[in-house]
């Protein structure tokens, strides 16, 4: 990531966590550095992968607590018919605090399988 994302209950793109991939089969790994805030306690921080315009089903999830910090990951297997943009998004399930996905460890990577 190139900038910290303040989480809302709507999915937002994580700046700098985007890949442009050619056709093929890939393992895509998303790593999300999530910092909780007091007013979000009890909610979840959610990291997702969007392939083209489709949100993949698997999620990276962290339980938010005041001053909590979690680095969570998820791996997706995707097959692309042609060049496609893949990006990470972040959101939270509730609360009014300023939980974040930070620059420090949030990243996306892909390994081409075929």
C-alpha positions, 0 to 999 in steps of 0.5 A: 500500500502507498497510503493508510486507509481509514476503514468505513462500512463500504469497501474502498480501494487500498492505494498501491495494492493493485496488480495488472496481470495477463491471462493465466492462472495465479495464486494471489496473496493479500496481506492486510495490516489492520489497526483497530480503534476504540469506537470500532471494538467488536466489529471486524476489519475485512480485506477482499480481492476484486478481480476485474469487477468481481469480489472474490468470496474468501476474505481476510478478517481481523477482530477490531479492538481499541488499539489492536493490531493484526496482520492477516492474509488471504490467498486466492486462486484465480484464472484470468482469460485476458489482461485483468486488474486485481486489487485489494479493498478494505472495510469494516463491519460496523462502528464509528471509529477510525480503524485503519489498514496501514502502509507498513505491511499491507501488500498484494502479490501474485505467483503465476501457475500457468 
